[in-house]
Amino acid sequence: MIMLAAQPSLNELYGFINKVPRYPLSIQRLLKLAADTGASKEVVNFYRIFAKDQVFDNEDDLAGRTEQIQIMRREEMPIEAEVAPEEF
């Protein structure tokens, strides 16, 4: 069985993005803000994959890069095939 890390929805990510009070925003500040605002573990883990030197200029920049990564991660997820027990 393949275990996949839980993925946050875009709505959950946008909900967090709406809580960002000011920009520019480094990834370190973003992770601290996520922890301080009670963002889910999935949101925090999602942003941990960003480069450590990442800086977001404004809300549109953060939302755009978030969408790009979310789409790339979904495309990379393996598709589970149903296999009958006698095929093992």
MODELLER restraints for C-alpha pairs under 7 A, 6 or more apart:
rsr = mdl.restraints
at = mdl.atoms
rsr.add(forms.Gaussian(group=physical.xy_distance, feature=features.Distance(at['CA:6:A'], at['CA:42:A']), mean=6.22, stdev=0.5))
rsr.add(forms.Gaussian(group=physical.xy_distance, feature=features.Distance(at['CA:7:A'], at['CA:42:A']), mean=6.05, stdev=0.5))
rsr.add(forms.Gaussian(group=physical.xy_distance, feature=features.Distance(at['CA:8:A'], at['CA:42:A']), mean=5.43, stdev=0.5))
rsr.add(forms.Gaussian(group=physical.xy_distance, feature=features.Distance(at['CA:8:A'], at['CA:43:A']), mean=5.83, stdev=0.5))
rsr.add(forms.Gaussian(group=physical.xy_distance, feature=features.Distance(at['CA:13:A'], at['CA:43:A']), mean=6.49, stdev=0.5))
rsr.add(forms.Gaussian(group=physical.xy_distance, feature=features.Distance(at['CA:16:A'], at['CA:39:A']), mean=6.85, stdev=0.5))
rsr.add(forms.Gaussian(group=physical.xy_distance, feature=features.Distance(at['CA:23:A'], at['CA:56:A']), mean=6.98, stdev=0.5))
rsr.add(forms.Gaussian(group=physical.xy_distance, feature=features.Distance(at['CA:23:A'], at['CA:57:A']), mean=5.86, stdev=0.5))
rsr.add(forms.Gaussian(group=physical.xy_distance, feature=features.Distance(at['CA:23:A'], at['CA:58:A']), mean=5.36, stdev=0.5))
rsr.add(forms.Gaussian(group=physical.xy_distance, feature=features.Distance(at['CA:24:A'], at['CA:55:A']), mean=6.57, stdev=0.5))
rsr.add(forms.Gaussian(group=physical.xy_distance, feature=features.Distance(at['CA:24:A'], at['CA:56:A']), mean=5.46, stdev=0.5))
rsr.add(forms.Gaussian(group=physical.xy_distance, feature=features.Distance(at['CA:24:A'], at['CA:57:A']), mean=4.45, stdev=0.5))
rsr.add(forms.Gaussian(group=physical.xy_distance, feature=features.Distance(at['CA:24:A'], at['CA:58:A']), mean=6.00, stdev=0.5))
rsr.add(forms.Gaussian(group=physical.xy_distance, feature=features.Distance(at['CA:25:A'], at['CA:55:A']), mean=5.46, stdev=0.5))
rsr.add(forms.Gaussian(group=physical.xy_distance, feature=features.Distance(at['CA:25:A'], at['CA:56:A']), mean=5.10, stdev=0.5))
rsr.add(forms.Gaussian(group=physical.xy_distance, feature=features.Distance(at['CA:25:A'], at['CA:57:A']), mean=6.64, stdev=0.5))
rsr.add(forms.Gaussian(group=physical.xy_distance, feature=features.Distance(at['CA:26:A'], at['CA:54:A']), mean=5.90, stdev=0.5))
rsr.add(forms.Gaussian(group=physical.xy_distance, feature=features.Distance(at['CA:26:A'], at['CA:55:A']), mean=4.26, stdev=0.5))
rsr.add(forms.Gaussian(group=physical.xy_distance, feature=features.Distance(at['CA:26:A'], at['CA:56:A']), mean=6.30, stdev=0.5))
rsr.add(forms.Gaussian(group=physical.xy_distance, feature=features.Distance(at['CA:27:A'], at['CA:52:A']), mean=6.33, stdev=0.5))
rsr.add(forms.Gaussian(group=physical.xy_distance, feature=features.Distance(at['CA:27:A'], at['CA:54:A']), mean=5.56, stdev=0.5))
rsr.add(forms.Gaussian(group=physical.xy_distance, feature=features.Distance(at['CA:27:A'], at['CA:55:A']), mean=6.13, stdev=0.5))
rsr.add(forms.Gaussian(group=physical.xy_distance, feature=features.Distance(at['CA:31:A'], at['CA:44:A']), mean=6.37, stdev=0.5))
rsr.add(forms.Gaussian(group=physical.xy_distance, feature=features.Distance(at['CA:34:A'], at['CA:44:A']), mean=6.29, stdev=0.5))
rsr.add(forms.Gaussian(group=physical.xy_distance, feature=features.Distance(at['CA:56:A'], at['CA:62:A']), mean=5.46, stdev=0.5))
